[in-house]
Amino acid sequence: MIAEPLHARVAGWLERAFNPILVKELRGSFRGARFFAAHMAVLTLFAAGLLVWLGVTMSEARQVGDVGGFVDPSHVGQKIFLVTQMLHLGVVFLVVPGLAATSITLEREALTHDLLVTTTLRARQIVWGKFTAALFQTFTLFVSMVPLVGLTFFFGGITVYQIVANYAFLMALSALVVAFALFVSSQAASTQRAVAAVYGVALLGGGCAALLLGLLGNEREELAEAAALAYGFVSPGTWMNRATATLFDRVLYVHVVPGFLAVALFGLFFINAVNRLKPLFANRSTNLRAFSFLAAAGLVAIGVVAFRHELPPETGLRIRADGLTLAAASCLIVGLVASFFACEEAVVPPHLLRGCGRLPVVLRPGGGPGAGFAALLSILAAAALFVGLLPLTDGFNRGAWSGLPALFPWALACGTAATWGLVCALYGRWLAAALPGRPLLVRTLLVCGALALALAPWLHWTVAREIERDLKDPRGVRGPVTLLLSPVASVLSALDLSSQRREFPLTAAGIPIPAGHTGFSVLLAAALLVLGNRSVRARRAESAPQPPRQEAPATV
């Protein structure tokens, strides 16, 4: 028996151990000249930029030395290393998106997409293979740049931890960019649209991130420096490190919050890319709902910890009230976003319900379970915020709430957020049942209608107050009746604790705004429930199989 050659055995082992899509993509890319040429072009540009900056830095150091100064070589090494990391970021936002932006659209254009879907591979395995292949190519790019980055060790000031931490940060950022590129590639109809969308959003996201870091550096310089230290951009004890942030701030704002956002966005992009590749008869909502529940739970937990840390009980009453107003407004946004699940098809085909009998009702596909999930998520988020931030309500029983429990205003605000989520969920369910087969139009009407209901009364009150002030109401207690329709007005009215001149009215048409809005929300939810049930019954009647029509026998 002839022994199998070593390279054949290694190839067979790799095919069994790794994802077949990964092996196929790497074979196709590494065997061709395109990846090699692109790789060499990136390395050439990287080396040219590094050498130019190295020459400029050495020239500046030589000029300082000529006038009698002294330049620490470690400072030069740190500056050059920082430049290399900026070049790495340029590679992440300019080169990495192109490695995955066309991976799925090319399958469609080459007419191999249908063949790929009909294999025994699941959609998750296909997307994971594409993702790991693009990430492996990114890894090879970064590894090939390490010798050029190693030039900075000749000057000193660079640590091994700095190299490892920075490359770990770059790989995590690259994973997020690749996941987004795969999501766009799975949705785009052509390669040109996929590439344009990926690069446009990647450059926009990079600009927004740079702007956010700049604002953070101006407002919280210690956090910006702590982040630069943690992600390997600077080394401990350098000329740039003056970080004075506490350990809790560094853990929460430098590690936990960015890590949670990265994981949440990665999961969102990956799940949506997988859902796009699933066949029409597959369930596409259960995994996304489970992910949304976990993401909302993590977001609420981080928000509670951040608010409890930034607003201790000894903080001023006005500052704590403003913070809780922001938290309640965030809960309103959660309710509106969750209501998108209610926009699914009102009448679900039987094949989509197979295998869903063991799932909770709110995780099953369809507009009805989606509305239930959205309402439940809003109620749980509001309840978690209420319990988690309850210690911050000390002293809230003042002004209009004098004599009541201190938790009463916060309970009104959280109750408003919960009822708002219920109204949005039932509104989305009714729209989906009334306008079947038009998901984009349904979601557009949902967002426009919800924003108009939430913000239009508040804008009306603002304009009316500036045009004509009520001289008979110097304390600003009364407002127009339209404020009863707005959840934003209800939250602002509940958490306005001023005992003298109020910044927001307490009553509208003689009715306390939180109480009036609660009554209006209950009536509106009941009306939307009735309309939704009627539309669902009509849809079921249309989709029910019609009995065959019997023809009368012909008469002679």
N, C-alpha and C positions, 0 to 999 in steps of 0.2 A: 504493500500500500504506500503510495507516494504521499509524503507529508505536504501539507498545505504551506505555501510560502508565508514568511513572517508578516509581510505587509498585507497579505490577504487576510490573515488571521486578525491582525490589528484592525483592519477596516470592518471585518465582520463583527468584532467586539464593539466597536464604536457604534455601529448601526443598531446593535441590540441594546446598548447602554444608554444611548442618547436619543433624543427625539428625531425621527426620520426627516422632519422638515428642517431641523437644524443641520443635519448632515447634508441634505440636498442644497440648502442655501449656501453653506460654507464651501461645498465643492464647486458650485457654480460661480461663486465670487472669487475664490482663491485660484481657480484654474484660469480665469480670464485675465486679460491685460488691463481691464478697466479699473479694477480695484487697486492693482499694483501702481498704475499711473496716477490715480487719485491719491493713493497713499504717499507716493514720492512727491507729488505736488504739495501736499499738506506739510510734509516734513521739510521741504525746501523753503516754503514760506515761513514756517516756524523758525527754522535755523536763521534765515535772513533777518527776520524781525529781532531775534535774540542777539545776533551779532551786531546789528545796527545799534540797538540799545546798549549793548556792552561797550561798544566804541564810544558812545556819547557819555556813558557813566565814567569810563576810564579817563576821558578827556577832561571832564569836570573835576575828577579827583586830582589829575595832574596839575590843573590850574590852581586848585586850592593849595597843593603842595608847593608850587612855585612862589606863592606869596607868603610862605612861612607857616601855613596851617598844617594840620595833621588830619588825615582821613583814616578812620578805622576800616580796615578791609571787610570786617563783618557787616558793616553798614552797606557797603557796596554789594556784597553777596545777598543781603536781604532785599535790597531794591531790585536786583536782577531777578531774584526768585519771584518777587511779586509780579514782575512783568511777565515771567513765564506762565504764571497762573492766569493772568489776564488773557494771554494767548490761548491757554487751554479753554477758558470760557468761550472765546471766539470759536474754537473748534466745536464745542458743545452746541452752540446755537447756529453755526453756519454749515457744519459738515455732518454732524450726527443726525439731524432730521432727514437728510437725503438718503441715509442708509435704510430707513424704514418707510419713508413716505410713499414709495412706489411698490412696496413688496406685495400688496394685495391687488392694487389696481392693475399691475402688470399681469397678474394671473387672469384677470378678466379680459384684458386686451389680447393676450396670447391664447384665449379660449381654453385655458386649462383650469379655470376656477371651478366649473361644474365637475370635472374629473376629480379635483382635489376634495370637493365636498362629498362626493359619493364614495370615497374610500372609507375604511374602518376607523379612521382618525376622527376624534371629536373636534368640534369647533374650538374648544379650549386648547387642545393639543396643537392645532394648526396655528393659532395665534401665539401660543407659548413658543413654538418652534421659530416663528418669524421674529419674535421678540428676542429670544436668546441669540439668534444668529446676528441680528443687528448689534446687540450688546457685546457679543464676542468680537465683532469687527471694531467696535469702539475701543474695546480693551486692547486690541493689537495696536491701534493708533497711539494710545496713551503709553503703552509699554515701549514703543519705538521712540518716543520722545524722552524717555527717562535718561538716556545718556547725555542728551543736550541739557536737560535740567541739572544733571550731575556736575556740569561745569561750575555751578554756583558753589560747590563744596570747596573749590580752590580758594575762595575768599573767606569761607567760614560764616558763622552766624546762622546756619541752617541745621536743623535737627532731623533725626530719622522720624520722630513722631510727626513732625510737620509734613514730611513727604507722604507718610501713610495716611494721615488725616485728610490732607488735601485731595489725594487721589480717591479716597473713599467718598468724599463729598462730590467730586467730579463724576464718579461712577453712579452715585445715587441720582444726581441731576440728569445724567445721560439716560438712566433708566426711565425717569419721568418723561423726558423729551421723546424717547423711543415709543413709550406707551401712547403718548398723544399722537405721534405720527402714525402709528398703527390704527388708532381710532379714526383719524381723518382718512387714511387710506381705505379703510373698510366702508366709509360712508361716501367717498367721492366717486363720481361717475367716470372720471378720466384721470390719467396721470398728471396732466397739466394742472388741473384743478387741485389735485391732492398736493402737489409740490407748492403751488402758490399759497394754498391755505395753510400748510404746515409752516412754511418759512415766514409768512406774514404774521401768524399768531406767535411763532417762536420769537421773532424779533420784537414784536409788541410786548410779549411777556418779559423778555429780557430787559427792555427799556423800563417797563413798569417796576420790575424787581430792583433795577438800579436806582430808580427814583425813590422807591420805598426805603431802600437802604440809606440813601442820602438823607431823607427826612428823619429816619431813625437815628442816623448819626448826629443830626443837629439837635434832636429832642432828647435822645437817650444815648449819649456818646459812649457811656460805659458798656451798654449792651452791644453796640456795634463793634467795639473793640473786643469784647468777650466772644462774639461770634467769629471775628477774624482769627482770634487765637484758637478757638475750638475747631474751626474748619481748616486750620493749617496755613492760612495766608500769612501769618506772622508767627514768630517763635517766642516762647516765654522769655521775658527779660529784655526784649528788644527796645529800640528807640520808639517803636509805635505802640508798645503795650503799656497803657496806663489804666487798664481795666480796674474799676472799683466796684463793679456790680457784685451783689451778694450771691451766695451759693444758690439760694432759692431762685433768684432772677435768672441766673445762668442756666439752671436745669430747666426751668419752665419756658423761658422765652428763646433760649438758644438751642435747646435740644428737643423738648417735648412738643412745643407748638409747630416748629418747622417740620419735625418728623411726622407729626399727625397729619399736617396738610399734604405732605408728599405722599404718604401712604394712602390717604383718602383720594387724592387726585389720581394716583396710579390705579387704584381699584376701580374708580369710576371709568377711566379710559379703557382699561382692560376688559371689564365686564361688558361695556357697550360694544367694543370691537368683537367680542365673542358672540354677543347677541345678533350682531349684523350677519355673521356667518352661519348662524343656525338656520335650519330649514323652516319653511312657513308653518309647519305643523308642530313646532317645538315651543315649549314654554319659555318665554323671554323675560318674565317679570319677577319670578320668585327670588332669584339670586340678587337682582337689583334691589328688591325691597329689603331683603335681609342685610345687604350692604348699607342701605340707607338708614336702617334702624341702628346698626352699629356706629355708623358715622355720626348720626345725631346724638347718640349716647356719649360718644367721645367728645363731641363739640360742647355739649352741655356740661360734662364733667370738667373740661378744661376751662370753660367760661366761669363756672362756679368757683373753681380754685383761683383763677385770676382775679375775679371781683372780690373774693374774700381776702386775697393778699393785698390788692391795691386799695381797698376800702375797709380798713379795720373799723370796729365799732366806735372807736374814739374819733373818727373822721367827722367833719362837720355835717350837719343834717342836710344842707342844700347839696353838697357834693354826693352824699350817699343817695339822695333822691334822684339826682341826675344819672348816676350810675345804674340804678334799678330801672329807670326809664329806658336807657339804652338796652338793658337786658330784655325787657319786655318787648321792645321794638324788634330785637333780633328773633324773639320767639314768634312774632307775627310773620317774619320772613320765612321761618321754618315751616309754618303752617301753609303758606302760599306755595312754597316749593314742593312740599309733600303732596299737595293736591294734584300734582301732575299725574300721579298714579291713578287718580279717579278718571282720567281722560282716556283710559283704554276702552276697547270695544265693550258695549253694554251687554251684548249677547255673545257668549263665548261658544265656539264650536265644540262639540263633544270630545273631539280628539285632543284638545288642549287640556281637558280636565282629567285625562287618564293619568294615573299615578299621583294625582294631587289629593286623594282622599285622606291621606295621613297628615297632610299639612294643615296648619290652622287656617281658618276661613280667610283671614286678612292677608295670607301669603298666596292665595290661589289667584290665577289670572282672571281678569275681567274688571269692568268699571265699578261694579258693586263692591267686591272685596277691596279694590283699590281705594275707594272712598272710605271704607271702614279702616283700612290701614292708615290713610292720611289723617283721619280724625283721631284715631288712637295715638298716632305718633305726636300729634299736636297736644293732646291732653297730657300724655306722659312727659313731654318736654316742659310744658307749663308747670306740671306738678313737681318735677325735679328742680326746676328753677325756684319755685316757691319754697320748697323745703331747704334747698341748699343756701339760698340767700336770705332766709328768714332772720338770722341774727343781725342783719344790717338794718332792720326796720325799727330799731330801738329809738323811741322818741317821735315816731310818725303820727301819733295821736295828738295832733295839734291843728290849729286852723279850723277848717270845716269838719275835721274828724276828731275834734276835741271830745273827750269822754268815751270814745270807742277804743277797742283794742288796738295796739300799735301795729299789728299785722293786717289790719283791715284795708288800708290803701293798697298794699302789695297784693293782697288776695284779690281785690278788684282788678288790678292790672293783669294778673295771671289768669283770672277767669275770662277776661276779655280776649287774651291770646288763645285760650282753649276754644271758646265759642267761635272765634274767627277761623280757626282751622277747620271746625265742623262746617261752617258756612262755605268756605272755599272748596272743601271736598264734595259737598252736595251740589254745588254749582258746577264743578267740573264733571260730575257724573251726569247731570242733566244735559250739559252741552254735548257730551260724548254720545248720549242716547238720541238727542235731537238732530245731531249732525254726524251720522255714521260715515266712516271712510274718509274723514277730513281731519286728521290728527293735528296738522299744523294750524289750521283755522281754529280748532277747538282750543288749543293751548294759547293762541294769540288772544282770543276772546276772553279766556279765563284771566290772563294776566292784565289785560286792559280793563276789564270790568272790575277786578279786585282792586287795582290801583286807583281807579276812578272813585270807587266806593270809599277807599281808605283816605285818599288825599284831597279829593275835590271839596268836601265840607271844610276841611282845615284851611285850604286856600281861600275859600269863600269867607270864612271868618277873618282871616288875616287881611284881605282886601277891604272888607266892610269896616273893620276897626280903623284902618288907615284913612278911609274916605270920610266916615262919619262916626265920631265917638259918641257914646251914650253918656251924656252929662249926668243923668240920673243914676248912673251906676259907677261911682268913682272907684270902687274896689275891683271892678272887672269880674263880677260874679256871673252875669247873664251873657248868653250868646245866642246866635241864631239856631232855629230848630234843626237845621241840617247837620249840626254837630252830633245829633243822636245817631246818625248813620255811620259814623267813622270810628273804627277801632283805635286809630291813632289819637283821636280826640278823647276817647274814653281813657286811654292810658295816661295821657297828659293831664287830664282833669283829676284822675285818681291820685297821681303822685305830685300834684302841685300843693305843697304843704304851707304855702304862705298864709299867714294870719292877717296880713294887711292888704296891700294891693296884689291881686292874683295875676300871674302871668298867663293863665288860661282859665276860661270860664268854668264855673262849677255846674251851672244849670243851663238848660235850653228849653224854652217854653214852660218854665216853672218845674221841669223834671230834672233831677240830678243826671248828668250825662252818663256816668257808668251804668246806672240803673236803667235809663232809657235805652242805651245801646244794647244792654243785655236782653231787654224785652224785644227790641227790634230784631236782634240776631236770632232769637228763638222763633219768632214769627217767620222770618225769612227762611230759616232752615226748614221749618215745616212746609212752607210753600214750595221750596226747591225739592223737598223729598216727594211731595205729591206729584209735581211736574215730572220729576225723574222717573217715578214708578209708572206714570202714564206713558212716557216715551219708551220705557223698557218693554212694557206690554205691547205697544205698537210694533216695536222692532221684533219681538218674538213672534207676533202674529205674521209679520212679513216673511220671516225666515222659516216658519213652520212648513213642512211639506204639504202641498195641496193634494187632496184625494183626486184620483183620476176621474175625469168627467165621462159619464156614461152617455153614449149617443142613443137616441131613440131608434128602434128598429124601423127599417125602411118599409113603407106600405106600398102595396101593389096598386 
